[in-house]
Amino acid sequence: MAEFTAKDVQKLRQATGAGMMDAKRALEENGGDMEAAGQWLREKGLAKVAKLSDRENSQGAVAAVVDGNVGAIAQVKCETDFSAKADDFVSLVQDLADLVVSKGTEAASEVTDRLEEIKIAKRENIELGEIVRMEAADGNILDSYLHVQDGRGVNAVLVELAGGDRDLAHDIAVHIAFTKPPYLTRDEVPAAEVEKERESLLAITKAEGKPEAAWPKIVDGRINGWYKDRVLLEQAYVKDEKQTISQLLGGATLVRFAQVYIGA
């Protein structure tokens, strides 16, 4: 009979998230060896957790880090906001972002074991989400914004500016967090997407009984409005809708941006 105490069972439970009887059996099966018992539980637990992979995991947390001219956004997905705002989950996401900044996106593999442990403990479909790493060109400004809700990041933005200053970069990052634009310029919008919208707007215009001669001008006006919802540089600045983001930039250039948010 393996020798172990109730404290050993409790310690194993805390380390793995296993139930009391499972932890006790793991110690029995592995001669009281704590490390071997933990591995035994992980193997058994992973077999169960794997069945969760088809379950929706639209919750989670994001973190954003900027160190000099390098920035990163990291996301870990889960099923419930209860899990997402737990200290171990938030800590994992933050450590992941730090790793990506210092070592690159491939460093995400270094948190695999912690990810599996949390998955087992919480019995949820928990997995890595989007990982972004941005290295600004020499002389450019890199800034971030992270919207925090219930103790966890839910909306992260990175912005690279050529010219301007950090305050401007931050203001634009906050704007992006609020408006969630999918594109920086019109050129980035897929032609098929534009054509589909144009056809839809033409059908709407026809149904309204507008004169046929006016259709092209009406559709062009509406497609411009459609662009303003999707293209960052054409959006009205949220703090002053009298100017667009392009006007706000003045002589600065918005090189690129990245955004990752929960529920996308």
Rosetta blueprint (number, residue, H / E / L):
1 M L
2 A L
3 E L
4 F L
5 T L
6 A H
7 K H
8 D H
9 V H
10 Q H
11 K H
12 L H
13 R H
14 Q H
15 A H
16 T H
17 G L
18 A L
19 G L
20 M H
21 M H
22 D H
23 A H
24 K H
25 R H
26 A H
27 L H
28 E H
29 E H
30 N L
31 G L
32 G L
33 D L
34 M H
35 E H
36 A H
37 A H
38 G H
39 Q H
40 W H
41 L H
42 R H
43 E H
44 K H
45 G H
46 L H
47 A H
48 K H
49 V H
50 A H
51 K H
52 L H
53 S H
54 D H
55 R L
56 E L
57 N L
58 S L
59 Q E
60 G E
61 A E
62 V E
63 A E
64 A E
65 V E
66 V E
67 D E
68 G L
69 N L
70 V E
71 G E
72 A E
73 I E
74 A E
75 Q E
76 V E
77 K E
78 C E
79 E L
80 T L
81 D H
82 F H
83 S H
84 A H
85 K L
86 A L
87 D H
88 D H
89 F H
90 V H
91 S H
92 L H
93 V H
94 Q H
95 D H
96 L H
97 A H
98 D H
99 L H
100 V H
101 V H
102 S H
103 K H
104 G L
105 T H
106 E H
107 A H
108 A H
109 S H
110 E H
111 V H
112 T H
113 D H
114 R H
115 L H
116 E H
117 E H
118 I H
119 K H
120 I H
121 A H
122 K H
123 R L
124 E L
125 N L
126 I L
127 E E
128 L E
129 G E
130 E E
131 I E
132 V E
133 R E
134 M E
135 E E
136 A L
137 A L
138 D L
139 G L
140 N L
141 I E
142 L E
143 D E
144 S E
145 Y E
146 L E
147 H E
148 V E
149 Q E
150 D L
151 G L
152 R E
153 G E
154 V E
155 N E
156 A E
157 V E
158 L E
159 V E
160 E E
161 L E
162 A E
163 G L
164 G L
165 D L
166 R H
167 D H
168 L H
169 A H
170 H H
171 D H
172 I H
173 A H
174 V H
175 H H
176 I H
177 A H
178 F H
179 T H
180 K L
181 P L
182 P L
183 Y E
184 L L
185 T L
186 R H
187 D H
188 E H
189 V L
190 P L
191 A H
192 A H
193 E H
194 V H
195 E H
196 K H
197 E H
198 R H
199 E H
200 S H
201 L H
202 L H
203 A H
204 I H
205 T H
206 K H
207 A H
208 E L
209 G L
210 K L
211 P L
212 E H
213 A H
214 A H
215 W H
216 P H
217 K H
218 I H
219 V H
220 D H
221 G H
222 R H
223 I H
224 N H
225 G H
226 W H
227 Y H
228 K H
229 D H
230 R H
231 V E
232 L H
233 L H
234 E H
235 Q L
236 A E
237 Y E
238 V L
239 K L
240 D E
241 E E
242 K E
243 Q E
244 T E
245 I H
246 S H
247 Q H
248 L H
249 L H
250 G L
251 G L
252 A L
253 T E
254 L E
255 V E
256 R E
257 F E
258 A E
259 Q E
260 V E
261 Y E
262 I L
263 G L
264 A L
